[in-house]
Every structure is written in C-alpha cells, then in structure tokens.
Amino acid sequence: MIVSEYATGGNVTSPMLVFEKVKWTDEGLYRCHVKNISGLTQTDETILLMNATNMCPCRCEYRRKLEHWGSKIVPNRTREELLLKELESELQNIKKELKVNKTQLSSSIRRRLSAPDKRKSSKTMGLAGVAFICIVVGLVVLVDLLSFIKFVKSTNTRWKTKKIGEKAKKKSKEKNEQNETNI
C-alpha cells in the first residue's frame, strides 16, 4: 500500500511504514496518525536518525564529514546557532581551501600569451609585417639623417665663412695699422 510519495507499507498484517527517499533534512521526531473505521489512532513519537553509511557507502572524505557533522546535530538548535558556534570555523577552512589565485588560472595566463601558429602563410605574413615596419622606420631615420647632414654642412660653411671674414678683417686691420705707422 502506498501511503504517500515518501512512504510505502502499513497495513493490518504489517503495520510498518518504510520511508525510502529520505534526506538529512528529514531527520527529527515523527508521530503517525492513522484513521480507519474504528477511529483515529496515534502512535508514540519516534525519532528518525540518518545514518551516514546509508547516505554514502564508501570510506571517502565526504562520508567522514557526514559522520562528523551527523554526530554534532543537536535537536532544537537554530541554523544561526549552528553557524555561529560550530560551523563558522569549518566554513572558514572550506573557504580557504576553495580560494583560487586568479592570476594563476589558465584563462588569465592565456589572455597574456599569443598562440603559436606554425603555418607557412602565418610566418610569411609575420615577416612581411616586420619588413614593412623596418622600411618605414628606416625611411624616417634616413630622412632625419639627411636633414642632419645638411644642417652640419650649412653650419660648417657658415663657420668657415665667418672665420675667413674674421681673418680678412684682421688682415685689413693690420694693413691699416702698418700704413698708419708708415705715414
């Protein structure tokens, strides 16, 4: 006989209910109310305890945690009391374990690296790009170098003309002085 979506069984010959789909949250005190032709009958309170071995049959870390926290469950405690008193340190440890250094993630590393491409066309395009950049930079340097050479030549010419002019002035001054002394 199906009594509900959670329980089966419970008839006159076998007055036992079997709960097949239980969770940790189902643990607690239960009382059964049965109504038949004779009237309403009520059972004594029965405690339903969850066994970690039924929840997780292996001997893994998860089962050890289920057993540990299963032994810590105390009835009539609010969730806030459990969190504040007993679970807070455990939650902090879990947060530390799960914390991830975002700079070490593969997505962060890939964002800063370019993918290798060994195709011949990719290499050719790369070399063409490098050649183009070198030609442009070379032309700029060449134009600047020609301008610098022109500047140096004009400065040198001005310097020489100035020097020649000063020599000519000096000679004419000396001739004038000699002529004056001769007179």
C-alpha positions, 0 to 999 in steps of 0.5 A: 500500500502506498501511503504517500510519495515518501512512504510505502507499507502499513497495513493490518498484517504489517503495520510498518511504514518504510520511508525510502527517499529520505534526506538529512533534512528529514531527520527529527521526531515523527508521530503517525496518525492513522484513521480507519473505521474504528477511529483515529489512532496515534502512535508514540513519537519516534525519532528518525536518525540518518545514518551516514553509511546509508547516505554514502557507502564508501570510506571517502572524505565526504562520508567522514564529514557526514559522520562528523557533522551527523554526530554534532546535530543537536535537536532544537538548535537554530541554523544561526546557532549552528553557524555561529558556534560550530560551523563558522570555523569549518566554513572558514577552512572550506573557504580557504581551501576553495580560494583560487589565485586568479592570476594563476588560472589558465584563462588569465595566463592565456589572455597574456600569451599569443598562440603559436601558429606554425603555418607557412602563410602565418610566418610569411605574413609575420615577416612581411609585417616586420619588413614593412615596419623596418622600411618605414622606420628606416625611411624616417631615420634616413630622412632625419639623417639627411636633414642632419647632414645638411644642417652640419654642412650649412653650419660648417660653411657658415663657420668657415665663412665667418672665420675667413671674414674674421681673418680678412678683417684682421688682415685689413686691420693690420694693413691699416695699422702698418700704413698708419705707422708708415705715414 
